[in-house]
Amino acid sequence: MQNIHDNEIVSYTVDLQKSKITFQTLGGKDNSVPVMIEFIDVLAHMFETQLQGSINE
């Protein structure tokens, strides 16, 4: 499994019909490698303390 802890979040989408959240991130050396992260069977979501500029809504 790839380490994603320090990836930079570029954007995310929430698909309520498919119960899925998808994050587009940048990781690897110098945050230059695009990485997609998907959560499936999601019932709800809340991003309480996002960093300004880290998520484009």
C-alpha positions in Angstrom: 0.0 0.0 0.0 1.2 3.5 -0.9 1.9 6.0 1.9 -0.6 8.9 1.4 -0.2 10.6 4.8 1.7 13.6 3.4 -0.1 13.9 0.1 -1.5 17.3 -0.9 -5.2 17.3 -1.5 -5.9 19.0 -4.8 -9.7 18.4 -5.0 -12.5 16.0 -4.0 -15.8 14.9 -5.2 -18.8 13.5 -3.3 -21.1 11.3 -5.3 -24.2 10.8 -3.1 -26.0 8.5 -5.6 -23.0 6.1 -5.6 -22.1 6.7 -1.9 -18.5 7.5 -2.9 -15.9 10.2 -2.1 -12.9 10.6 -4.4 -9.8 12.6 -3.5 -7.4 13.8 -6.1 -4.0 14.3 -4.4 -0.4 14.8 -5.2 2.3 12.7 -3.5 5.7 11.3 -4.0 8.9 13.3 -4.3 8.0 17.0 -4.4 4.3 16.2 -4.5 4.5 15.6 -8.2 2.8 12.2 -8.5 -1.0 12.2 -9.0 -2.8 9.8 -6.6 -6.6 9.1 -6.6 -8.1 7.9 -3.3 -11.6 6.5 -3.2 -13.9 5.8 -0.2 -16.9 3.6 -1.1 -20.1 2.8 0.8 -20.0 6.3 2.5 -23.1 7.2 4.4 -22.1 10.8 5.4 -19.1 13.1 5.4 -17.9 16.2 7.2 -14.6 18.1 6.8 -14.4 20.1 10.1 -11.0 21.7 10.0 -9.7 21.7 6.4 -6.6 23.9 5.7 -7.4 26.9 3.6 -6.3 26.2 0.0 -6.0 22.4 0.5 -9.5 21.6 -0.8 -11.2 23.2 -3.7 -14.9 23.0 -3.4 
